[in-house]
Amino acid sequence: MAYDVHIIGGGLAGSEAAWQLARRGAKVRLSEMRGGGGNTPAHQTDGLAELVCSNSFRSDDDERNAVGLLHHEMRRLDSLIMRAGEVARVPAGSAMAVDRDLFSAEVQKALEDHPNIEIVRERVESLPDHGLTIVATGPLTAPALAESIGRATGAESLAFFDAIAPIVHHESIDMDTCWMQSRWNKGDGKDYINCPMDKEQYLAFHQGLIEGEKTEFKQWEADTPYFEGCMPIEVMAARGVDTLRYGPMKPVGLDDPRTGRWPYAVVQLRQDNKLGTLWNMVGFQTKLKYAEQVRLFRTIPGLEKAEFARLGGLHRNTFLNSPVLLDRQLRLKGAEHIRFAGQITGCEGYVESSSVGLLAGLMAAAELGGRSWSSPPRTSAMGALLSHITGDAEAESYQPMNINFGLFPPLHDVKKKQRKEAYTERGKADFGAWLSEMEAVPA
């Protein structure tokens, strides 16, 4: 099929970009190396938009939460990722979590069924020298293509480590010890499995994390930093004995039915598939060696006989210094026929990656149609994230970033307790006005 835009990478960002372009009449070639002679250290299937870490898109509250506002904006633009997420949704309190296999299947089917999209299983090893291109290969870009990007940018990519949390078979969890409850009874009230720890158990577990045998780094990996939003649990533990009790193991808002009180610490598991047979350990991304994970995690009350569908892992992620290398339309300076999208730009998180792919698709569609492009307002979630990636961030200290209200223009004249609502009200109004103006322009 002759095509208008070549998208390299069939993850969340590439899939969303293809969807947005195809809906606007553009012919798209979507290249994905998995299934075509390539793979990554983290992926387990050939499915498009495979979720390799958590199965959560985080908070779906669009009244007081930046990521919830991003969900709202994506839905207004008919995001394929959000559409598939609703189909594959599983209980997770006020968060949006999905059955990862069903989610991937929904995305892939939608793209396969669209007459304007051709999915090609192939490994692209260098940047095209002509033609509109969107590179959405993610933080695990294949070495040959990464080298091509390095030659084109004239600068080395930054890098960080990303860790994957273990997944447990539900039938192996002792529900006489554990109980089901969402923190503060949000959502359905029983969306998480909670494994309680007393002080002695917690201190022993903490010590086990510190002393456990861990994956060793190669020479070239030694100076690669961790991303704060996906910190291995043993690295958090090393920061202080109570760090985990104020982080992923905090017990507040969870009443142990056996005591009627909050435990000293708690390990939470969140449903990972639609059937409820698989549950992931929330916040337990780790670089512990496999045997050590099994030994230590089976000391958690209720997980003494745990069977793991997947153990935790660690991989090196790379991303561009986007404030230096990309223009305001995500185009590579000096090679404007190439756009970058998704995590390789330095955004962090599933919905953030998807939203940047969505924007790249809209930008390319406008360029194809000879229309001028107007970015979403900085007061919106999409606009704030785009501004951070393409120029607002300090280039020397640029790191992957989740969407948060710290990226929005401040509201100093609003009382602190009312700012979250004020940010979302302003964002929704301004985004709605931008969307009306964009839709008024003929396609």
LOVEXDREN-113639 format. One line per 3 residues: their letters; for each residue x, y, z of C-alpha. Coordinates in Angstrom, 1 decimal, always signed. Example, Ala and Ser with C-alpha at 12.3 -4.5 7.8 and 13.67 -1.06 7.14 Angstrom:
% LOVEXDREN-113639
AS	+12.3/-4.5/+7.8; +13.7/-1.1/+7.1
% end
This chain:
% LOVEXDREN-113639
MAY	+0.0/+0.0/+0.0; +1.3/+3.5/-0.9; +1.5/+5.5/+2.3
DVH	+1.5/+9.1/+3.5; +3.2/+8.6/+6.8; +5.6/+5.9/+8.0
IIG	+5.3/+5.1/+11.8; +8.1/+3.1/+13.3; +7.1/+1.3/+16.5
GGL	+3.8/-0.3/+17.3; +3.6/+0.5/+21.0; +1.2/+2.8/+22.7
AGS	+2.4/+6.0/+21.0; +2.8/+4.5/+17.6; -0.6/+2.8/+17.7
EAA	-2.3/+6.0/+18.8; -0.6/+8.1/+16.1; -1.6/+5.6/+13.4
WQL	-5.2/+5.7/+14.6; -5.4/+9.5/+14.6; -3.9/+9.7/+11.2
ARR	-6.0/+7.0/+9.6; -9.2/+8.5/+11.0; -8.3/+11.7/+9.1
GAK	-7.8/+9.9/+5.8; -4.0/+9.5/+5.8; -2.5/+6.2/+4.6
VRL	-0.2/+4.8/+7.2; +2.6/+2.2/+7.2; +3.1/+1.0/+10.8
SEM	+6.4/-0.9/+11.2; +6.8/-3.1/+14.3; +9.9/-5.2/+14.8
RGG	+8.4/-7.8/+17.1; +7.2/-10.6/+14.9; +9.6/-9.4/+12.2
GGN	+12.9/-10.6/+13.5; +13.3/-8.3/+16.5; +12.4/-8.2/+20.2
TPA	+13.3/-6.3/+23.4; +14.4/-7.4/+26.9; +11.0/-6.5/+28.3
HQT	+8.3/-7.5/+25.8; +6.8/-11.0/+26.0; +4.4/-11.0/+23.0
DGL	+4.2/-9.7/+19.4; +1.0/-7.8/+20.3; +0.7/-4.1/+19.5
AEL	+0.5/-1.8/+22.5; +1.8/-4.5/+24.8; +2.0/-3.2/+28.5
VCS	+5.3/-4.4/+29.8; +5.3/-2.9/+33.3; +2.2/-2.1/+35.3
NSF	-1.3/-2.7/+34.0; -2.5/+0.7/+35.4; -3.2/+3.9/+33.6
RSD	-3.3/+5.5/+37.1; -6.1/+7.8/+38.4; -9.2/+8.3/+36.3
DDE	-10.4/+11.2/+38.5; -10.6/+14.1/+36.1; -11.8/+16.6/+38.7
RNA	-8.7/+16.8/+41.0; -5.9/+14.9/+39.2; -3.5/+15.8/+36.4
VGL	-3.5/+12.3/+34.9; -7.3/+12.1/+35.1; -7.4/+15.4/+33.2
LHH	-5.2/+13.8/+30.5; -7.6/+10.9/+30.3; -10.4/+13.4/+29.8
EMR	-8.6/+15.2/+27.0; -7.6/+12.0/+25.2; -11.2/+10.7/+25.3
RLD	-12.4/+14.0/+23.7; -10.0/+13.2/+20.8; -11.4/+9.7/+20.5
SLI	-8.1/+8.1/+21.7; -7.8/+4.4/+20.7; -5.8/+3.7/+23.8
MRA	-8.6/+5.1/+26.1; -11.2/+3.3/+24.0; -9.4/-0.1/+24.3
GEV	-8.8/+0.6/+28.0; -12.5/+0.9/+28.7; -13.1/-2.5/+27.0
ARV	-10.3/-4.2/+28.9; -10.9/-2.4/+32.2; -10.6/-4.3/+35.5
PAG	-11.4/-3.1/+39.1; -8.8/-0.8/+40.6; -10.6/+1.7/+42.9
SAM	-10.4/+5.2/+41.5; -7.6/+4.1/+39.1; -8.0/+2.8/+35.6
AVD	-6.4/-0.6/+35.2; -6.8/-3.1/+32.4; -6.4/-6.7/+31.4
RDL	-3.1/-6.3/+29.5; -3.8/-9.1/+27.0; -7.3/-8.0/+26.2
FSA	-6.1/-4.4/+25.9; -3.4/-5.2/+23.4; -5.8/-7.4/+21.4
EVQ	-8.4/-4.5/+21.2; -5.8/-2.1/+20.0; -4.4/-4.5/+17.4
KAL	-7.8/-5.4/+16.0; -8.8/-1.8/+15.6; -5.7/-1.0/+13.6
EDH	-5.8/-4.2/+11.6; -9.4/-3.5/+10.6; -8.8/+0.1/+9.5
PNI	-8.4/+0.2/+5.7; -5.9/+3.1/+5.9; -3.4/+1.2/+8.0
EIV	-0.9/-1.4/+6.8; +0.9/-3.2/+9.7; +4.3/-4.5/+8.6
RER	+6.4/-6.8/+10.8; +9.9/-5.5/+10.1; +12.9/-4.1/+11.8
VES	+13.8/-0.6/+10.7; +17.5/-0.1/+11.2; +18.0/+3.5/+10.2
LPD	+16.1/+6.8/+10.0; +14.4/+7.4/+6.6; +16.0/+10.2/+4.7
HGL	+12.7/+11.4/+3.2; +9.0/+11.1/+3.7; +6.9/+12.0/+6.8
TIV	+8.0/+9.7/+9.6; +7.0/+9.3/+13.2; +9.6/+7.4/+15.4
ATG	+7.8/+5.9/+18.3; +10.1/+3.1/+19.2; +10.1/+3.7/+22.9
PLT	+12.8/+3.5/+25.4; +13.9/+0.1/+24.2; +14.9/+1.2/+20.7
APA	+16.9/-1.5/+18.8; +20.6/-0.8/+18.8; +21.0/-0.2/+15.0
LAE	+18.2/+2.4/+14.9; +19.4/+4.0/+18.2; +22.8/+4.4/+16.5
SIG	+21.2/+6.0/+13.5; +19.3/+8.4/+15.8; +22.5/+9.2/+17.6
RAT	+24.2/+10.1/+14.3; +21.3/+12.2/+13.2; +21.1/+14.2/+16.5
GAE	+24.8/+14.6/+17.0; +24.2/+14.0/+20.7; +24.1/+11.0/+23.0
SLA	+20.7/+10.0/+24.4; +20.2/+10.1/+28.1; +19.4/+6.9/+29.8
FFD	+17.9/+5.4/+32.9; +16.9/+2.1/+34.4; +13.3/+0.9/+34.5
AIA	+12.1/-2.0/+36.6; +9.2/-4.4/+36.2; +6.9/-5.6/+39.1
PIV	+6.1/-9.3/+39.7; +2.7/-10.9/+39.0; +1.2/-13.5/+41.2
HHE	-1.4/-16.2/+40.5; -4.5/-15.4/+42.6; -5.2/-19.0/+43.6
SID	-1.8/-19.1/+45.4; -2.6/-16.2/+47.7; -3.8/-17.0/+51.2
MDT	-7.0/-15.1/+51.6; -7.4/-16.1/+55.2; -4.5/-13.8/+55.9
CWM	-5.1/-11.2/+53.2; -8.2/-9.2/+52.7; -9.7/-7.1/+49.8
QSR	-10.1/-3.4/+50.3; -9.3/-0.2/+48.4; -7.6/+2.5/+50.4
WNK	-10.3/+4.6/+52.1; -12.8/+2.3/+50.3; -12.5/+4.1/+47.0
GDG	-13.9/+2.7/+43.8; -15.7/-0.6/+44.6; -14.1/-0.6/+48.0
KDY	-12.5/-4.0/+47.4; -10.3/-3.6/+44.4; -7.0/-4.5/+46.0
INC	-5.7/-7.5/+47.9; -3.8/-6.5/+51.1; -1.1/-8.4/+52.8
PMD	-0.5/-7.1/+56.3; +2.7/-6.9/+58.2; +3.5/-6.2/+61.9
KEQ	+6.6/-4.3/+62.9; +8.8/-7.3/+63.3; +7.8/-8.7/+59.9
YLA	+8.3/-5.4/+58.2; +11.8/-4.9/+59.7; +12.9/-8.4/+58.6
FHQ	+11.5/-7.8/+55.1; +13.2/-4.5/+54.9; +16.5/-6.0/+55.9
GLI	+16.0/-8.8/+53.3; +15.6/-6.2/+50.6; +18.8/-4.5/+51.6
EGE	+20.8/-7.7/+51.8; +19.2/-9.6/+48.8; +21.3/-10.5/+45.8
KTE	+20.7/-8.1/+43.0; +21.3/-7.9/+39.3; +24.8/-6.7/+38.5
FKQ	+25.4/-3.9/+36.1; +27.6/-4.0/+33.1; +30.5/-1.6/+32.9
WEA	+28.7/+0.8/+30.5; +25.6/+0.8/+32.7; +27.2/+1.8/+35.9
DTP	+26.4/+5.6/+35.7; +22.9/+5.2/+34.4; +20.4/+6.8/+36.8
YFE	+17.0/+5.4/+37.9; +13.8/+7.2/+37.1; +12.2/+8.4/+40.3
GCM	+8.7/+7.3/+39.1; +9.7/+3.6/+38.7; +12.3/+3.1/+41.5
PIE	+13.2/-0.5/+42.4; +11.8/-1.3/+45.8; +15.2/-2.3/+47.2
VMA	+16.6/+1.1/+46.1; +13.8/+2.8/+48.0; +14.4/+0.6/+51.0
ARG	+18.0/+1.7/+51.1; +16.9/+5.3/+51.6; +15.7/+4.7/+55.1
VDT	+13.9/+2.1/+57.2; +10.5/+3.9/+57.0; +10.7/+5.0/+53.3
LRY	+8.5/+2.1/+52.2; +5.9/+2.7/+54.9; +5.4/+6.1/+53.4
GPM	+5.5/+4.8/+49.9; +4.2/+1.6/+48.3; +3.8/-0.2/+51.6
KPV	+1.9/+2.6/+53.5; -1.0/+1.1/+55.6; -3.2/+4.2/+56.0
GLD	-6.8/+3.9/+55.1; -6.7/+0.1/+55.2; -8.4/-1.7/+58.1
DPR	-7.3/-5.2/+58.8; -10.6/-7.1/+59.5; -8.9/-9.3/+62.0
TGR	-7.8/-6.3/+64.2; -10.0/-3.4/+63.0; -6.8/-1.4/+62.8
WPY	-4.3/-0.3/+60.2; -1.4/-2.7/+60.0; +2.2/-1.6/+60.5
AVV	+2.8/-2.0/+56.8; +1.0/-3.5/+53.9; +1.8/-5.1/+50.5
QLR	-1.0/-4.4/+47.9; -1.8/-6.4/+44.9; -3.9/-5.1/+42.0
QDN	-5.9/-7.2/+39.5; -3.9/-7.7/+36.3; -6.4/-9.5/+34.0
KLG	-10.1/-9.5/+33.3; -10.5/-13.0/+34.8; -9.0/-11.9/+38.1
TLW	-6.5/-14.8/+38.0; -3.4/-12.7/+37.9; -2.5/-9.9/+40.4
NMV	+0.6/-7.6/+40.3; +2.5/-6.4/+43.3; +1.9/-2.7/+43.4
GFQ	+5.1/-0.7/+43.5; +7.3/-3.8/+43.7; +9.4/-3.2/+40.6
TKL	+12.8/-4.8/+41.4; +16.3/-5.7/+40.3; +16.6/-8.6/+42.8
KYA	+17.7/-11.9/+41.2; +14.8/-14.3/+40.4; +15.6/-16.8/+43.1
EQV	+16.0/-14.1/+45.7; +12.6/-12.6/+44.7; +10.8/-15.9/+45.2
RLF	+12.5/-16.5/+48.6; +11.9/-13.0/+49.9; +8.4/-12.3/+48.6
RTI	+7.2/-15.6/+50.1; +8.0/-14.2/+53.5; +5.1/-11.7/+53.0
PGL	+2.1/-12.8/+55.0; -0.4/-14.4/+52.7; +2.2/-15.0/+49.9
EKA	+4.0/-17.9/+51.6; +2.9/-20.2/+48.8; +2.8/-17.6/+46.1
EFA	+3.2/-18.8/+42.5; +4.6/-16.1/+40.1; +3.3/-15.7/+36.6
RLG	+6.2/-13.2/+36.1; +9.0/-12.1/+38.3; +10.4/-8.6/+38.4
GLH	+13.1/-7.4/+36.0; +15.3/-4.5/+35.1; +16.2/-3.0/+31.7
RNT	+18.0/+0.1/+30.5; +15.8/+2.7/+28.9; +16.9/+5.5/+26.6
FLN	+15.3/+8.8/+25.7; +16.2/+12.0/+23.8; +17.2/+15.3/+25.2
SPV	+14.1/+16.6/+23.6; +14.2/+20.3/+24.7; +17.5/+20.6/+22.6
LLD	+16.7/+18.2/+19.7; +13.0/+18.7/+18.9; +11.0/+21.7/+17.8
RQL	+7.6/+22.6/+19.1; +6.0/+20.1/+16.7; +8.1/+17.2/+17.9
RLK	+10.2/+17.4/+14.7; +13.9/+16.6/+14.7; +15.8/+19.9/+14.1
GAE	+17.6/+19.7/+10.9; +15.5/+16.8/+9.6; +12.0/+18.1/+9.9
HIR	+10.4/+15.2/+8.1; +11.0/+13.1/+11.2; +8.9/+13.4/+14.3
FAG	+9.4/+11.6/+17.6; +6.6/+10.4/+19.9; +6.1/+8.5/+23.1
QIT	+8.6/+7.6/+25.8; +11.6/+8.1/+23.6; +10.8/+11.9/+23.9
GCE	+11.2/+11.7/+27.7; +7.6/+11.5/+28.9; +6.9/+8.7/+31.4
GYV	+3.8/+6.7/+31.7; +1.4/+4.9/+29.5; -1.1/+7.7/+29.0
ESS	+1.6/+10.3/+28.7; +3.3/+8.2/+25.9; +0.0/+7.7/+24.2
SVG	-1.0/+11.4/+24.3; +2.3/+12.4/+22.7; +1.7/+9.8/+20.0
LLA	-1.8/+11.3/+19.6; -0.4/+14.8/+19.2; +2.3/+13.6/+16.7
GLM	-0.5/+12.1/+14.7; -2.5/+15.3/+14.7; +0.5/+17.4/+13.8
AAA	+1.4/+15.1/+10.8; -2.2/+15.1/+9.7; -2.2/+18.9/+9.7
ELG	+1.0/+19.0/+7.7; -0.4/+16.6/+5.1; -3.4/+18.7/+4.7
GRS	-1.5/+22.0/+4.4; -3.1/+23.3/+7.5; -1.3/+25.4/+10.2
WSS	-0.9/+23.7/+13.5; -1.9/+25.2/+16.8; -0.8/+23.3/+19.9
PPR	-3.2/+22.7/+22.9; -3.0/+25.4/+25.5; -0.4/+25.1/+28.2
TSA	-3.2/+25.2/+30.7; -4.4/+21.8/+29.4; -2.7/+18.5/+30.3
MGA	-1.6/+17.8/+26.7; -0.3/+21.3/+26.3; +1.6/+21.3/+29.6
LLS	+3.2/+17.9/+28.7; +4.1/+19.0/+25.2; +5.6/+22.3/+26.5
HIT	+7.7/+20.4/+29.0; +9.1/+18.1/+26.3; +9.8/+20.7/+23.7
GDA	+11.4/+23.5/+25.6; +10.2/+24.4/+29.0; +12.4/+21.8/+30.8
EAE	+16.0/+22.5/+31.7; +18.0/+20.6/+29.0; +20.9/+19.9/+31.4
SYQ	+18.7/+18.1/+33.9; +16.0/+16.8/+31.6; +14.5/+13.5/+32.9
PMN	+11.4/+11.4/+32.1; +8.3/+13.1/+33.6; +4.8/+12.0/+34.4
INF	+2.0/+14.6/+33.9; +1.6/+16.7/+37.1; +0.2/+20.0/+38.0
GLF	+3.7/+21.3/+38.5; +4.0/+21.5/+34.7; +0.9/+23.8/+34.4
PPL	+1.0/+27.6/+34.5; +0.6/+28.4/+38.3; -2.5/+29.7/+39.9
HDV	-1.0/+31.7/+42.7; -4.2/+33.6/+43.4; -6.2/+30.5/+44.3
KKK	-6.0/+29.0/+47.8; -3.9/+25.9/+48.0; -6.8/+23.5/+48.9
QRK	-8.8/+24.7/+45.8; -5.9/+24.6/+43.3; -6.4/+21.1/+41.9
EAY	-10.1/+21.8/+41.1; -9.1/+25.1/+39.7; -6.4/+23.6/+37.5
TER	-8.8/+21.0/+36.1; -11.7/+23.6/+35.5; -9.3/+25.9/+33.7
GKA	-7.8/+23.1/+31.7; -11.1/+21.6/+30.6; -12.4/+25.0/+29.5
DFG	-9.3/+26.0/+27.6; -8.9/+22.6/+26.0; -12.6/+22.6/+25.0
AWL	-12.1/+26.0/+23.3; -9.0/+24.8/+21.5; -10.8/+21.7/+20.3
SEM	-13.7/+23.7/+18.9; -11.3/+25.9/+17.0; -9.4/+22.9/+15.6
EAV	-12.6/+21.1/+14.5; -13.8/+24.2/+12.8; -10.8/+24.0/+10.4
PA	-11.7/+21.9/+7.3; -9.8/+18.6/+7.2
% end
